[in-house]
Amino acid sequence: MQQGVNIPHTIFHYRVRDDSIGGDNPFRWQDVSSADIFSGKRVVVFSLPGAFTPTCSTYQVPGFEAAYEKILAQGIDEVYVLSVNDTFVMRKWMLDQQVKKIKFIPDGNGEFTRQLGMLVAKDNVGFGSRSWRYAMVVNNGVIEHWLEEPGREDNHGADPYGVSSAETVLTTLQQSPAN
């Protein structure tokens, strides 16, 4: 992937709270398109191999949550975490992580990730197909900055982390002529 490329069109399937439903499970399905997320906005998306995994839970999500206001101060409208996990897992993970600021994108089928060319096999650790770790700045549906961890390949033994960190994204935004 590279700068100047339009992000793919995808429909993400969310479960959203709807108190008008009542009962013990007041949630309904809501489809959200990539256009709903990216059109007319400048957003940061960081993607990772999986919810509840060590690096993702210990460093990446907490790092972006802590840097949220600083990232928004660079002309960003929203920060999202994306993973090839379903909406139920992503919601419970965000609750577990006590996330209040960043939003999640459940790419349960891996369709968005596949279209970006970032879907990799992680069968070596029992994960199946997952996202390679990356971050991007998207301005009105067009990739402005692309930050990909090195070594992308199926069943890669290491799990590199640094290029897609909140600190690197913030530095990239601060050095960007778009500000």
N, CA and C atoms as an extended XYZ file, in Angstrom:
537
Properties=species:S:1:pos:R:3:atomname:S:1:resname:S:1:resid:I:1 pbc="F F F"
N         0.859       -1.177        0.000 N   MET     1
C         0.000        0.000        0.000 CA  MET     1
C         0.892        1.222        0.000 C   MET     1
N         0.331        2.330       -0.451 N   GLN     2
C         1.131        3.539       -0.536 CA  GLN     2
C         0.255        4.785       -0.465 C   GLN     2
N         0.916        5.911       -0.303 N   GLN     3
C         0.224        7.195       -0.276 CA  GLN     3
C        -0.496        7.432       -1.599 C   GLN     3
N        -1.603        8.170       -1.524 N   GLY     4
C        -2.346        8.544       -2.715 CA  GLY     4
C        -3.346        7.516       -3.196 C   GLY     4
N        -3.409        6.367       -2.571 N   VAL     5
C        -4.329        5.300       -2.957 CA  VAL     5
C        -5.638        5.461       -2.192 C   VAL     5
N        -6.746        5.260       -2.885 N   ASN     6
C        -8.057        5.279       -2.225 CA  ASN     6
C        -8.216        4.030       -1.374 C   ASN     6
N        -8.791        4.187       -0.203 N   ILE     7
C        -9.040        3.023        0.634 CA  ILE     7
C       -10.184        2.216        0.004 C   ILE     7
N       -10.218        0.902        0.246 N   PRO     8
C       -11.251        0.068       -0.387 CA  PRO     8
C       -12.636        0.314        0.192 C   PRO     8
N       -13.633        0.021       -0.640 N   HIS     9
C       -15.014        0.099       -0.173 CA  HIS     9
C       -15.354       -1.221        0.512 C   HIS     9
N       -15.797       -1.131        1.736 N   THR    10
C       -16.141       -2.308        2.533 CA  THR    10
C       -17.305       -1.950        3.451 C   THR    10
N       -18.069       -2.961        3.799 N   ILE    11
C       -19.111       -2.812        4.812 CA  ILE    11
C       -18.644       -3.543        6.067 C   ILE    11
N       -18.627       -2.827        7.186 N   PHE    12
C       -18.272       -3.404        8.483 CA  PHE    12
C       -19.567       -3.652        9.249 C   PHE    12
N       -19.651       -4.791        9.926 N   HIS    13
C       -20.858       -5.179       10.646 CA  HIS    13
C       -20.649       -4.985       12.146 C   HIS    13
N       -21.393       -4.035       12.693 N   TYR    14
C       -21.320       -3.683       14.113 CA  TYR    14
C       -22.577       -4.146       14.835 C   TYR    14
N       -22.426       -4.393       16.141 N   ARG    15
C       -23.568       -4.505       17.040 CA  ARG    15
C       -23.542       -3.223       17.858 C   ARG    15
N       -24.651       -2.489       17.856 N   VAL    16
C       -24.707       -1.214       18.568 CA  VAL    16
C       -25.846       -1.241       19.581 C   VAL    16
N       -25.590       -0.569       20.680 N   ARG    17
C       -26.593       -0.500       21.740 CA  ARG    17
C       -27.778        0.330       21.253 C   ARG    17
N       -28.987       -0.183       21.509 N   ASP    18
C       -30.224        0.502       21.160 CA  ASP    18
C       -31.195        0.273       22.304 C   ASP    18
N       -31.269        1.252       23.211 N   ASP    19
C       -32.084        1.100       24.419 CA  ASP    19
C       -33.579        0.957       24.127 C   ASP    19
N       -33.999        1.317       22.909 N   SER    20
C       -35.409        1.147       22.563 CA  SER    20
C       -35.783       -0.329       22.432 C   SER    20
N       -34.792       -1.198       22.309 N   ILE    21
C       -35.047       -2.631       22.194 CA  ILE    21
C       -35.450       -3.214       23.551 C   ILE    21
N       -34.797       -2.722       24.611 N   GLY    22
C       -35.090       -3.228       25.951 CA  GLY    22
C       -34.523       -4.618       26.164 C   GLY    22
N       -34.804       -5.173       27.317 N   GLY    23
C       -34.370       -6.532       27.625 CA  GLY    23
C       -32.910       -6.625       28.025 C   GLY    23
N       -32.421       -7.857       28.102 N   ASP    24
C       -31.068       -8.127       28.556 CA  ASP    24
C       -30.012       -7.906       27.471 C   ASP    24
N       -30.431       -7.810       26.229 N   ASN    25
C       -29.493       -7.680       25.114 CA  ASN    25
C       -29.959       -6.575       24.167 C   ASN    25
N       -29.898       -5.301       24.605 N   PRO    26
C       -30.440       -4.200       23.784 CA  PRO    26
C       -29.476       -3.748       22.682 C   PRO    26
N       -29.139       -4.682       21.804 N   PHE    27
C       -28.227       -4.380       20.702 CA  PHE    27
C       -28.865       -4.782       19.384 C   PHE    27
N       -28.504       -4.055       18.335 N   ARG    28
C       -28.981       -4.364       16.984 CA  ARG    28
C       -27.799       -4.319       16.026 C   ARG    28
N       -27.969       -4.944       14.891 N   TRP    29
C       -26.930       -4.905       13.860 CA  TRP    29
C       -26.971       -3.574       13.131 C   TRP    29
N       -25.806       -3.046       12.814 N   GLN    30
C       -25.705       -1.829       12.016 CA  GLN    30
C       -24.522       -1.985       11.068 C   GLN    30
N       -24.804       -1.790        9.786 N   ASP    31
C       -23.741       -1.821        8.787 CA  ASP    31
C       -23.150       -0.426        8.656 C   ASP    31
N       -21.833       -0.348        8.672 N   VAL    32
C       -21.106        0.907        8.534 CA  VAL    32
C       -20.151        0.738        7.363 C   VAL    32
N       -20.244        1.626        6.397 N   SER    33
C       -19.381        1.517        5.217 CA  SER    33
C       -18.050        2.227        5.460 C   SER    33
N       -17.073        1.855        4.664 N   SER    34
C       -15.794        2.557        4.747 CA  SER    34
C       -15.999        4.031        4.415 C   SER    34
N       -16.945        4.353        3.552 N   ALA    35
C       -17.240        5.761        3.250 CA  ALA    35
C       -17.759        6.486        4.496 C   ALA    35
N       -18.577        5.805        5.318 N   ASP    36
C       -19.072        6.408        6.562 CA  ASP    36
C       -17.913        6.790        7.482 C   ASP    36
N       -16.884        5.979        7.494 N   ILE    37
C       -15.746        6.206        8.387 CA  ILE    37
C       -14.767        7.225        7.825 C   ILE    37
N       -14.520        7.177        6.506 N   PHE    38
C       -13.414        7.932        5.917 CA  PHE    38
C       -13.793        9.168        5.103 C   PHE    38
N       -15.000        9.254        4.602 N   SER    39
C       -15.353       10.379        3.723 CA  SER    39
C       -15.480       11.682        4.495 C   SER    39
N       -14.841       12.728        3.963 N   GLY    40
C       -14.952       14.066        4.531 CA  GLY    40
C       -14.228       14.245        5.845 C   GLY    40
N       -13.359       13.311        6.197 N   LYS    41
C       -12.640       13.380        7.464 CA  LYS    41
C       -11.170       13.018        7.247 C   LYS    41
N       -10.362       13.422        8.198 N   ARG    42
C        -8.948       13.012        8.242 CA  ARG    42
C        -8.798       12.170        9.502 C   ARG    42
N        -8.514       10.879        9.305 N   VAL    43
C        -8.491        9.949       10.431 CA  VAL    43
C        -7.196        9.147       10.462 C   VAL    43
N        -6.884        8.658       11.643 N   VAL    44
C        -5.791        7.708       11.829 CA  VAL    44
C        -6.414        6.351       12.079 C   VAL    44
N        -5.887        5.330       11.394 N   VAL    45
C        -6.281        3.949       11.632 CA  VAL    45
C        -5.015        3.167       11.938 C   VAL    45
N        -5.035        2.419       13.012 N   PHE    46
C        -3.943        1.481       13.251 CA  PHE    46
C        -4.537        0.085       13.315 C   PHE    46
N        -3.829       -0.851       12.708 N   SER    47
C        -4.317       -2.220       12.634 CA  SER    47
C        -3.316       -3.155       13.282 C   SER    47
N        -3.843       -4.228       13.815 N   LEU    48
C        -3.029       -5.139       14.602 CA  LEU    48
C        -3.537       -6.565       14.450 C   LEU    48
N        -2.725       -7.552       14.853 N   PRO    49
C        -3.094       -8.949       14.632 CA  PRO    49
C        -4.317       -9.442       15.387 C   PRO    49
N        -4.559       -8.963       16.611 N   GLY    50
C        -5.723       -9.499       17.286 CA  GLY    50
C        -6.021       -8.882       18.629 C   GLY    50
N        -7.306       -8.858       18.929 N   ALA    51
C        -7.769       -8.399       20.234 CA  ALA    51
C        -7.223       -9.320       21.317 C   ALA    51
N        -6.971       -8.751       22.472 N   PHE    52
C        -6.510       -9.460       23.662 CA  PHE    52
C        -5.104      -10.048       23.525 C   PHE    52
N        -4.379       -9.702       22.473 N   THR    53
C        -3.023      -10.223       22.308 CA  THR    53
C        -2.034       -9.315       23.042 C   THR    53
N        -0.863       -9.830       23.415 N   PRO    54
C         0.035       -9.091       24.320 CA  PRO    54
C         0.490       -7.712       23.834 C   PRO    54
N         1.101       -7.617       22.674 N   THR    55
C         1.616       -6.321       22.208 CA  THR    55
C         0.475       -5.347       21.958 C   THR    55
N        -0.586       -5.851       21.376 N   CYS    56
C        -1.740       -5.011       21.055 CA  CYS    56
C        -2.384       -4.435       22.317 C   CYS    56
N        -2.491       -5.259       23.348 N   SER    57
C        -3.157       -4.858       24.591 CA  SER    57
C        -2.255       -4.107       25.553 C   SER    57
N        -0.966       -4.395       25.512 N   THR    58
C        -0.037       -3.787       26.462 CA  THR    58
C         0.523       -2.466       25.961 C   THR    58
N         0.748       -2.356       24.648 N   TYR    59
C         1.424       -1.173       24.100 CA  TYR    59
C         0.587       -0.388       23.088 C   TYR    59
N         0.080       -1.075       22.065 N   GLN    60
C        -0.488       -0.344       20.933 CA  GLN    60
C        -1.791        0.378       21.289 C   GLN    60
N        -2.788       -0.332       21.783 N   VAL    61
C        -4.057        0.327       22.129 CA  VAL    61
C        -3.868        1.347       23.254 C   VAL    61
N        -3.192        1.006       24.353 N   PRO    62
C        -2.989        2.018       25.393 CA  PRO    62
C        -2.191        3.231       24.897 C   PRO    62
N        -1.242        3.002       23.996 N   GLY    63
C        -0.451        4.107       23.453 CA  GLY    63
C        -1.297        5.089       22.659 C   GLY    63
N        -2.185        4.576       21.824 N   PHE    64
C        -3.059        5.456       21.042 CA  PHE    64
C        -4.110        6.127       21.921 C   PHE    64
N        -4.606        5.409       22.915 N   GLU    65
C        -5.573        6.015       23.839 CA  GLU    65
C        -4.917        7.188       24.576 C   GLU    65
N        -3.685        6.996       25.033 N   ALA    66
C        -2.970        8.052       25.765 CA  ALA    66
C        -2.610        9.236       24.871 C   ALA    66
N        -2.321        8.983       23.599 N   ALA    67
C        -1.900       10.045       22.671 CA  ALA    67
C        -3.072       10.659       21.907 C   ALA    67
N        -4.274       10.257       22.207 N   TYR    68
C        -5.459       10.664       21.436 CA  TYR    68
C        -5.559       12.180       21.227 C   TYR    68
N        -5.509       12.951       22.290 N   GLU    69
C        -5.664       14.406       22.168 CA  GLU    69
C        -4.522       15.023       21.349 C   GLU    69
N        -3.305       14.540       21.553 N   LYS    70
C        -2.157       15.053       20.785 CA  LYS    70
C        -2.314       14.743       19.304 C   LYS    70
N        -2.852       13.575       18.994 N   ILE    71
C        -3.083       13.207       17.590 CA  ILE    71
C        -4.174       14.094       17.001 C   ILE    71
N        -5.264       14.292       17.736 N   LEU    72
C        -6.344       15.165       17.232 CA  LEU    72
C        -5.843       16.590       17.008 C   LEU    72
N        -4.916       17.040       17.835 N   ALA    73
C        -4.367       18.396       17.703 CA  ALA    73
C        -3.594       18.578       16.398 C   ALA    73
N        -3.296       17.487       15.714 N   GLN    74
C        -2.581       17.555       14.434 CA  GLN    74
C        -3.549       17.574       13.242 C   GLN    74
N        -4.783       17.937       13.497 N   GLY    75
C        -5.760       18.025       12.408 CA  GLY    75
C        -6.445       16.707       12.089 C   GLY    75
N        -6.479       15.809       13.049 N   ILE    76
C        -7.131       14.511       12.877 CA  ILE    76
C        -8.515       14.571       13.515 C   ILE    76
N        -9.495       14.001       12.831 N   ASP    77
C       -10.871       14.003       13.328 CA  ASP    77
C       -11.201       12.821       14.230 C   ASP    77
N       -10.541       11.676       13.987 N   GLU    78
C       -10.837       10.488       14.779 CA  GLU    78
C        -9.682        9.498       14.678 C   GLU    78
N        -9.582        8.628       15.680 N   VAL    79
C        -8.582        7.566       15.713 CA  VAL    79
C        -9.322        6.239       15.855 C   VAL    79
N        -8.965        5.279       15.000 N   TYR    80
C        -9.608        3.967       14.988 CA  TYR    80
C        -8.573        2.862       15.132 C   TYR    80
N        -8.958        1.784       15.804 N   VAL    81
C        -8.193        0.542       15.813 CA  VAL    81
C        -8.986       -0.471       14.985 C   VAL    81
N        -8.291       -1.165       14.095 N   LEU    82
C        -8.914       -2.161       13.232 CA  LEU    82
C        -8.232       -3.501       13.470 C   LEU    82
N        -9.039       -4.548       13.536 N   SER    83
C        -8.503       -5.896       13.663 CA  SER    83
C        -9.429       -6.865       12.942 C   SER    83
N        -8.856       -7.981       12.510 N   VAL    84
C        -9.655       -9.044       11.915 CA  VAL    84
C       -10.254       -9.852       13.069 C   VAL    84
N       -11.206       -9.214       13.716 N   ASN    85
C       -12.006       -9.796       14.792 CA  ASN    85
C       -13.433       -9.300       14.606 C   ASN    85
N       -14.391      -10.061       15.107 N   ASP    86
C       -15.787       -9.649       14.971 CA  ASP    86
C       -16.139       -8.546       15.961 C   ASP    86
N       -17.300       -7.966       15.770 N   THR    87
C       -17.736       -6.833       16.576 CA  THR    87
C       -17.880       -7.183       18.057 C   THR    87
N       -18.262       -8.428       18.370 N   PHE    88
C       -18.417       -8.839       19.769 CA  PHE    88
C       -17.069       -8.834       20.479 C   PHE    88
N       -16.070       -9.415       19.826 N   VAL    89
C       -14.726       -9.475       20.395 CA  VAL    89
C       -14.146       -8.072       20.523 C   VAL    89
N       -14.286       -7.260       19.478 N   MET    90
C       -13.733       -5.907       19.518 CA  MET    90
C       -14.381       -5.077       20.628 C   MET    90
N       -15.684       -5.171       20.788 N   ARG    91
C       -16.372       -4.409       21.835 CA  ARG    91
C       -15.898       -4.845       23.225 C   ARG    91
N       -15.848       -6.142       23.460 N   LYS    92
C       -15.409       -6.638       24.775 CA  LYS    92
C       -13.955       -6.261       25.042 C   LYS    92
N       -13.127       -6.280       23.994 N   TRP    93
C       -11.729       -5.901       24.166 CA  TRP    93
C       -11.616       -4.425       24.532 C   TRP    93
N       -12.382       -3.568       23.868 N   MET    94
C       -12.339       -2.135       24.184 CA  MET    94
C       -12.814       -1.892       25.616 C   MET    94
N       -13.838       -2.630       26.047 N   LEU    95
C       -14.292       -2.515       27.437 CA  LEU    95
C       -13.202       -2.996       28.398 C   LEU    95
N       -12.573       -4.117       28.078 N   ASP    96
C       -11.497       -4.656       28.904 CA  ASP    96
C       -10.323       -3.683       29.001 C   ASP    96
N       -10.024       -3.004       27.900 N   GLN    97
C        -8.918       -2.052       27.847 CA  GLN    97
C        -9.295       -0.685       28.427 C   GLN    97
N       -10.565       -0.521       28.798 N   GLN    98
C       -11.094        0.734       29.325 CA  GLN    98
C       -10.877        1.890       28.347 C   GLN    98
N       -11.073        1.601       27.073 N   VAL    99
C       -10.930        2.599       26.017 CA  VAL    99
C       -12.132        3.536       26.045 C   VAL    99
N       -11.859        4.818       26.083 N   LYS   100
C       -12.911        5.833       26.100 CA  LYS   100
C       -12.854        6.736       24.865 C   LYS   100
N       -11.713        6.773       24.182 N   LYS   101
C       -11.503        7.769       23.126 CA  LYS   101
C       -11.426        7.158       21.735 C   LYS   101
N       -10.516        6.222       21.526 N   ILE   102
C       -10.404        5.650       20.186 CA  ILE   102
C       -11.617        4.769       19.906 C   ILE   102
N       -11.924        4.612       18.624 N   LYS   103
C       -13.050        3.788       18.202 CA  LYS   103
C       -12.517        2.541       17.515 C   LYS   103
N       -13.340        1.505       17.474 N   PHE   104
C       -12.894        0.272       16.843 CA  PHE   104
C       -13.609        0.008       15.530 C   PHE   104
N       -12.910       -0.712       14.653 N   ILE   105
C       -13.468       -1.173       13.386 CA  ILE   105
C       -13.340       -2.700       13.371 C   ILE   105
N       -14.473       -3.416       13.372 N   PRO   106
C       -14.421       -4.871       13.332 CA  PRO   106
C       -14.385       -5.374       11.886 C   PRO   106
N       -13.238       -5.857       11.462 N   ASP   107
C       -13.099       -6.419       10.115 CA  ASP   107
C       -13.171       -7.934       10.233 C   ASP   107
N       -14.306       -8.420       10.720 N   GLY   108
C       -14.477       -9.824       11.065 CA  GLY   108
C       -14.144      -10.809        9.964 C   GLY   108
N       -14.474      -10.481        8.734 N   ASN   109
C       -14.170      -11.357        7.606 CA  ASN   109
C       -12.808      -11.066        6.987 C   ASN   109
N       -12.158      -10.011        7.431 N   GLY   110
C       -10.859       -9.647        6.866 CA  GLY   110
C       -10.944       -9.044        5.481 C   GLY   110
N       -12.119       -8.634        5.067 N   GLU   111
C       -12.294       -8.128        3.695 CA  GLU   111
C       -11.537       -6.819        3.447 C   GLU   111
N       -11.685       -5.867        4.331 N   PHE   112
C       -10.975       -4.596        4.191 CA  PHE   112
C        -9.469       -4.848        4.210 C   PHE   112
N        -9.033       -5.659        5.163 N   THR   113
C        -7.614       -5.980        5.309 CA  THR   113
C        -7.084       -6.678        4.064 C   THR   113
N        -7.849       -7.611        3.512 N   ARG   114
C        -7.448       -8.314        2.286 CA  ARG   114
C        -7.315       -7.332        1.129 C   ARG   114
N        -8.291       -6.429        0.984 N   GLN   115
C        -8.247       -5.470       -0.119 CA  GLN   115
C        -7.072       -4.501        0.002 C   GLN   115
N        -6.630       -4.256        1.226 N   LEU   116
C        -5.438       -3.416        1.424 CA  LEU   116
C        -4.143       -4.195        1.181 C   LEU   116
N        -4.238       -5.510        1.016 N   GLY   117
C        -3.055       -6.338        0.843 CA  GLY   117
C        -2.349       -6.639        2.143 C   GLY   117
N        -3.037       -6.510        3.272 N   MET   118
C        -2.419       -6.676        4.584 CA  MET   118
C        -2.873       -7.935        5.327 C   MET   118
N        -3.657       -8.795        4.665 N   LEU   119
C        -4.104      -10.029        5.289 CA  LEU   119
C        -2.981      -11.060        5.193 C   LEU   119
N        -2.570      -11.583        6.331 N   VAL   120
C        -1.509      -12.591        6.369 CA  VAL   120
C        -1.986      -13.810        7.148 C   VAL   120
N        -1.405      -14.951        6.814 N   ALA   121
C        -1.685      -16.176        7.564 CA  ALA   121
C        -0.884      -16.144        8.858 C   ALA   121
N        -1.539      -16.471        9.946 N   LYS   122
C        -0.877      -16.588       11.251 CA  LYS   122
C        -1.177      -17.986       11.810 C   LYS   122
N        -1.224      -18.967       10.902 N   ASP   123
C        -1.513      -20.342       11.300 CA  ASP   123
C        -0.455      -20.885       12.249 C   ASP   123
N         0.751      -20.370       12.147 N   ASN   124
C         1.847      -20.838       12.999 CA  ASN   124
C         1.581      -20.601       14.488 C   ASN   124
N         0.680      -19.662       14.809 N   VAL   125
C         0.318      -19.421       16.204 CA  VAL   125
C        -1.179      -19.663       16.453 C   VAL   125
N        -1.846      -20.323       15.490 N   GLY   126
C        -3.243      -20.688       15.660 CA  GLY   126
C        -4.243      -19.572       15.460 C   GLY   126
N        -3.845      -18.497       14.789 N   PHE   127
C        -4.739      -17.353       14.592 CA  PHE   127
C        -5.535      -17.416       13.291 C   PHE   127
N        -5.090      -18.194       12.299 N   GLY   128
C        -5.722      -18.151       10.989 CA  GLY   128
C        -5.301      -16.883       10.274 C   GLY   128
N        -6.194      -16.288        9.508 N   SER   129
C        -5.885      -15.062        8.767 CA  SER   129
C        -6.072      -13.844        9.656 C   SER   129
N        -5.076      -12.987        9.672 N   ARG   130
C        -5.106      -11.782       10.497 CA  ARG   130
C        -4.464      -10.628        9.753 C   ARG   130
N        -4.530       -9.455       10.340 N   SER   131
C        -3.905       -8.276        9.751 CA  SER   131
C        -2.444       -8.198       10.168 C   SER   131
N        -1.618       -7.774        9.213 N   TRP   132
C        -0.258       -7.372        9.545 CA  TRP   132
C        -0.373       -6.038       10.275 C   TRP   132
N         0.563       -5.719       11.124 N   ARG   133
C         0.510       -4.493       11.908 CA  ARG   133
C         0.913       -3.292       11.030 C   ARG   133
N         0.045       -2.260       11.006 N   TYR   134
C         0.317       -1.031       10.266 CA  TYR   134
C        -0.503        0.107       10.852 C   TYR   134
N        -0.186        1.317       10.422 N   ALA   135
C        -1.004        2.494       10.732 CA  ALA   135
C        -1.085        3.330        9.469 C   ALA   135
N        -2.151        4.096        9.349 N   MET   136
C        -2.288        4.986        8.191 CA  MET   136
C        -3.065        6.225        8.591 C   MET   136
N        -2.769        7.301        7.876 N   VAL   137
C        -3.557        8.517        7.959 CA  VAL   137
C        -4.356        8.564        6.668 C   VAL   137
N        -5.652        8.708        6.790 N   VAL   138
C        -6.541        8.742        5.630 CA  VAL   138
C        -7.244       10.085        5.615 C   VAL   138
N        -7.114       10.781        4.491 N   ASN   139
C        -7.723       12.097        4.326 CA  ASN   139
C        -8.792       11.998        3.249 C   ASN   139
N       -10.057       12.059        3.658 N   ASN   140
C       -11.195       11.989        2.749 CA  ASN   140
C       -11.124       10.755        1.852 C   ASN   140
N       -10.785        9.624        2.446 N   GLY   141
C       -10.769        8.357        1.713 CA  GLY   141
C        -9.489        8.044        0.964 C   GLY   141
N        -8.500        8.914        1.063 N   VAL   142
C        -7.228        8.714        0.355 CA  VAL   142
C        -6.109        8.582        1.386 C   VAL   142
N        -5.265        7.584        1.193 N   ILE   143
C        -4.162        7.362        2.130 CA  ILE   143
C        -3.143        8.491        1.996 C   ILE   143
N        -2.921        9.171        3.102 N   GLU   144
C        -1.983       10.293        3.167 CA  GLU   144
C        -0.612        9.834        3.679 C   GLU   144
N        -0.620        8.962        4.672 N   HIS   145
C         0.612        8.392        5.236 CA  HIS   145
C         0.386        6.908        5.471 C   HIS   145
N         1.412        6.105        5.153 N   TRP   146
C         1.347        4.661        5.341 CA  TRP   146
C         2.552        4.224        6.163 C   TRP   146
N         2.307        3.578        7.299 N   LEU   147
C         3.362        3.154        8.223 CA  LEU   147
C         3.196        1.660        8.499 C   LEU   147
N         3.996        0.850        7.849 N   GLU   148
C         3.878       -0.613        7.919 CA  GLU   148
C         5.082       -1.219        8.631 C   GLU   148
N         4.811       -2.140        9.530 N   GLU   149
C         5.892       -2.848       10.209 CA  GLU   149
C         6.673       -3.686        9.184 C   GLU   149
N         7.964       -3.829        9.374 N   PRO   150
C         8.786       -4.574        8.408 CA  PRO   150
C         8.542       -6.082        8.484 C   PRO   150
N         8.820       -6.764        7.366 N   GLY   151
C         8.826       -8.221        7.338 CA  GLY   151
C         7.507       -8.890        7.047 C   GLY   151
N         6.565       -8.171        6.451 N   ARG   152
C         5.230       -8.756        6.211 CA  ARG   152
C         5.347      -10.020        5.367 C   ARG   152
N         4.878      -11.111        5.947 N   GLU   153
C         4.798      -12.384        5.228 CA  GLU   153
C         3.928      -13.336        6.035 C   GLU   153
N         3.427      -14.357        5.365 N   ASP   154
C         2.629      -15.362        6.054 CA  ASP   154
C         3.480      -16.085        7.090 C   ASP   154
N         2.861      -16.356        8.227 N   ASN   155
C         3.468      -17.132        9.309 CA  ASN   155
C         4.826      -16.602        9.759 C   ASN   155
N         4.950      -15.294        9.730 N   HIS   156
C         6.174      -14.635       10.196 CA  HIS   156
C         6.355      -14.959       11.675 C   HIS   156
N         7.550      -15.307       12.073 N   GLY   157
C         7.799      -15.702       13.450 CA  GLY   157
C         7.782      -14.552       14.434 C   GLY   157
N         8.231      -13.382       14.003 N   ALA   158
C         8.285      -12.227       14.898 CA  ALA   158
C         7.005      -11.400       14.779 C   ALA   158
N         6.815      -10.528       15.739 N   ASP   159
C         5.679       -9.605       15.727 CA  ASP   159
C         6.246       -8.203       15.911 C   ASP   159
N         6.815       -7.628       14.836 N   PRO   160
C         7.461       -6.324       14.994 CA  PRO   160
C         6.464       -5.235       15.386 C   PRO   160
N         6.956       -4.310       16.199 N   TYR   161
C         6.132       -3.188       16.634 CA  TYR   161
C         7.026       -1.983       16.869 C   TYR   161
N         6.660       -0.875       16.283 N   GLY   162
C         7.391        0.385       16.431 CA  GLY   162
C         6.983        1.369       15.354 C   GLY   162
N         7.014        0.918       14.105 N   VAL   163
C         6.669        1.770       12.965 CA  VAL   163
C         5.212        2.230       13.053 C   VAL   163
N         4.343        1.370       13.592 N   SER   164
C         2.911        1.691       13.664 CA  SER   164
C         2.491        2.156       15.060 C   SER   164
N         3.446        2.545       15.874 N   SER   165
C         3.135        2.989       17.235 CA  SER   165
C         2.508        4.379       17.239 C   SER   165
N         1.853        4.705       18.317 N   ALA   166
C         1.262        6.041       18.471 CA  ALA   166
C         2.339        7.118       18.393 C   ALA   166
N         3.508        6.846       18.974 N   GLU   167
C         4.600        7.827       18.965 CA  GLU   167
C         5.075        8.102       17.539 C   GLU   167
N         5.207        7.049       16.721 N   THR   168
C         5.642        7.230       15.331 CA  THR   168
C         4.582        7.944       14.513 C   THR   168
N         3.330        7.587       14.722 N   VAL   169
C         2.238        8.268       14.011 CA  VAL   169
C         2.221        9.745       14.385 C   VAL   169
N         2.352       10.051       15.655 N   LEU   170
C         2.344       11.447       16.101 CA  LEU   170
C         3.520       12.217       15.493 C   LEU   170
N         4.694       11.631       15.495 N   THR   171
C         5.866       12.284       14.879 CA  THR   171
C         5.635       12.520       13.393 C   THR   171
N         5.076       11.527       12.708 N   THR   172
C         4.783       11.675       11.281 CA  THR   172
C         3.804       12.822       11.038 C   THR   172
N         2.779       12.904       11.856 N   LEU   173
C         1.798       13.986       11.707 CA  LEU   173
C         2.438       15.339       11.988 C   LEU   173
N         3.271       15.428       13.000 N   GLN   174
C         3.914       16.696       13.355 CA  GLN   174
C         4.867       17.167       12.264 C   GLN   174
N         5.447       16.250       11.523 N   GLN   175
C         6.387       16.592       10.457 CA  GLN   175
C         5.710       16.731        9.095 C   GLN   175
N         4.407       16.483        9.043 N   SER   176
C         3.664       16.508        7.797 CA  SER   176
C         3.374       17.937        7.331 C   SER   176
N         3.581       18.203        6.056 N   PRO   177
C         3.262       19.536        5.545 CA  PRO   177
C         1.760       19.822        5.511 C   PRO   177
N         0.939       18.789        5.746 N   ALA   178
C        -0.533       18.981        5.753 CA  ALA   178
C        -0.989       19.767        6.963 C   ALA   178
N        -0.132       19.900        7.977 N   ASN   179
C        -0.540       20.624        9.191 CA  ASN   179
C        -0.346       22.101        9.036 C   ASN   179
